[in-house]
Amino acid sequence: MTLEAGKANRLTALVRVQEGSIVSRQVLTSACGSVSVFAFDRGEGLSEHTTPHDALVLVLEGSADVTVAGETTRAQAGDAVILPALVPHALSAPERFVMALVMLRAERRDERDEA
């Protein structure tokens, strides 16, 4: 299944939870960033790491424990969590969940530049 421009695409149909695994599929990529969809089985997760760019986690089904800079929050379907560049973060699955991950590769504009 591929995404169709100008159409409603059901991201949750692109990956299926598999026992004891994390499944991912990149659905869009450009010089500015990428969008991937992940399916986590209960008990799976991504260990603490950093990335050079900002990212956005969008929980599509279930719930996830998202840790950013040592602080953990429970994100449920419909929630979004910002993962700032160069800040340690991790994800764990207290239950099966599906998420979209939006990676932003463009440089962040300094708010002072807009004044």
C-alpha positions as CSV (number, residue, x, y, z in Angstrom):
1,M,0.0,0.0,0.0
2,T,1.3,3.4,-0.9
3,L,0.1,6.9,0.1
4,E,-1.9,8.8,-2.4
5,A,-1.5,12.6,-2.7
6,G,-4.7,14.5,-2.1
7,K,-6.5,11.5,-0.6
8,A,-7.2,10.4,3.0
9,N,-4.6,7.7,3.9
10,R,-5.2,5.5,6.9
11,L,-1.7,5.4,8.5
12,T,-2.7,2.6,10.9
13,A,-3.3,0.3,7.9
14,L,0.3,0.6,6.9
15,V,1.8,-1.4,9.8
16,R,0.6,-4.3,12.0
17,V,1.7,-5.1,15.5
18,Q,3.8,-8.3,15.5
19,E,4.5,-10.3,18.7
20,G,7.7,-9.3,20.5
21,S,8.6,-6.7,17.8
22,I,8.6,-3.1,16.6
23,V,7.6,-2.8,13.0
24,S,8.2,0.4,11.0
25,R,7.5,1.8,7.6
26,Q,8.7,5.0,6.1
27,V,5.8,6.6,4.2
28,L,7.2,10.0,3.1
29,T,10.7,11.4,2.7
30,S,12.1,14.6,1.5
31,A,15.1,17.0,2.1
32,C,13.0,18.6,4.8
33,G,12.3,15.4,6.8
34,S,10.4,12.2,6.8
35,V,7.3,10.5,8.2
36,S,7.4,6.9,9.4
37,V,4.7,4.7,11.0
38,F,5.6,2.3,13.9
39,A,3.8,-0.5,15.5
40,F,5.0,-1.6,19.0
41,D,4.1,-4.8,20.8
42,R,3.4,-4.5,24.5
43,G,6.7,-4.3,26.4
44,E,8.8,-3.1,23.4
45,G,10.4,0.3,23.2
46,L,13.2,2.4,22.0
47,S,16.1,3.0,24.4
48,E,17.2,6.5,25.3
49,H,19.0,8.3,22.5
50,T,19.3,11.7,20.9
51,T,18.7,12.9,17.3
52,P,20.2,16.0,15.6
53,H,16.8,17.3,14.5
54,D,13.4,17.9,16.1
55,A,10.8,15.2,15.8
56,L,7.1,14.8,16.6
57,V,5.5,11.6,17.9
58,L,1.8,11.2,17.0
59,V,0.1,8.4,18.9
60,L,-2.5,6.8,16.5
61,E,-3.6,3.8,18.6
62,G,-3.1,2.7,22.1
63,S,-0.7,4.5,24.5
64,A,3.0,5.0,25.0
65,D,5.3,6.2,27.7
66,V,7.5,8.9,26.2
67,T,10.5,10.1,28.2
68,V,12.1,13.4,27.3
69,A,15.0,14.8,29.3
70,G,14.3,12.3,32.1
71,E,10.6,13.2,32.4
72,T,8.0,10.6,31.4
73,T,4.5,11.2,30.1
74,R,1.8,8.8,29.0
75,A,0.6,9.7,25.5
76,Q,-2.6,8.2,24.3
77,A,-4.3,8.0,20.9
78,G,-4.7,11.5,19.6
79,D,-1.8,12.9,21.6
80,A,1.4,14.5,20.1
81,V,4.8,14.8,21.9
82,I,7.6,17.0,20.7
83,L,11.1,15.5,20.8
84,P,13.5,18.4,20.7
85,A,16.8,18.1,18.9
86,L,19.8,16.9,21.0
87,V,17.6,16.1,24.0
88,P,17.7,12.5,25.3
89,H,14.4,10.7,24.7
90,A,13.0,7.2,24.8
91,L,9.7,5.3,24.2
92,S,8.1,2.3,25.8
93,A,4.9,0.4,25.2
94,P,2.8,-0.4,28.3
95,E,0.3,-1.8,25.7
96,R,0.4,-2.3,21.9
97,F,0.5,1.0,20.2
98,V,0.9,2.6,16.8
99,M,2.5,6.0,16.2
100,A,3.6,8.2,13.4
101,L,7.0,9.8,13.7
102,V,7.7,13.1,11.9
103,M,11.4,14.0,11.6
104,L,12.2,17.6,10.7
105,R,15.6,17.9,9.1
106,A,15.4,21.6,8.3
107,E,17.3,23.9,10.7
108,R,15.2,25.4,13.4
109,R,14.6,29.2,13.1
110,D,15.6,31.1,16.1
111,E,12.6,33.1,17.5
112,R,14.8,36.1,17.8
113,D,15.1,36.1,14.0
114,E,11.4,36.8,13.6
115,A,11.4,40.0,15.8
